[in-house]
Amino acid sequence: KLAPFSDMLIDPLQPLSVDMELDVYETFEKDRTKYRQYELAVEMAVSDLSHIHDRLNILVIGPGRGPLIEIVMKFARKADKVTAVEKNPKCFPTLIRLCGQWPTNVELVLGDVRYMGRPKLASFHLVVSELLGSFACNEAAPEILSVFRGLSPVMIPQEMRSFIQPVYADLGTNTWPRRPYVAKLNSCFPACEPAAIFEFVYPGENALQKTQNVTFHSKTAEVANALCGYFEACLYGPYRIGIVPGQSRLEYCDSWFPMLFPIPTTELPLSVRFLRQSLATVTYQWTVNGVS
């Protein structure tokens, strides 16, 4: 039996510019692996920071319908202060209802964390977010988290990486112009091993515009007609999540479909040039052997 949405080419979500519906959050919240790993990461981070600070100031960015706040509240002490910033007004009634179940040290803010004042941002010891897209950086996580440049909170996730992998897939006839999709591929031949191309470390001075060149030499790469895009994130300590093929079952998350970047078939080797541009929106450009 095929999984729902198998082999369908879907437009990627753009939650920074388009508010998601509540049923989308409900689907994502079924990913037990993601929340188990987040729980372990938050528990370790709070424990480590509690040895340093008598009272923690914790920020949750983009809590959606509340599961990340619930994880943080499970380990926060009575003296700790938790602030949750959510930009989607559709989520806020749910968060307000849940707030009655939490202690009074939870502050809910409807707004965009990028417009929070610098002194307020500097007051946080721990920042927890789940802004990852299928390709790590495609939902503007680096742009949002760039407000912490020059500051030194502990951040979850601490690191995110993007991967590409040449594949052959049945793309049908609707892939022109060549643009990114997300897809749960049922019929897909991996032509090469995945290669890491972009990396973002937090807190850190991360460039938002990046260019990476990578060459694939596998003899089977000549059949590739697309690049699959994946992510891996180090949350805190040993705890990771991702969708890279071969990822440990303790880390693999099923709530993200891989990205798909159509490419022209060409001769070997496959020399890929991949650009991430950050202007009014996040866009990608890619060429294979000089052909876009």
Summary of the structure (lengths in Angstrom):
residues: 292
radius of gyration: 19.8
end to end distance: 35.8
largest distance: 62.8
contacts: 909
relative contact order: 0.17
helix: 22%
strand: 33%
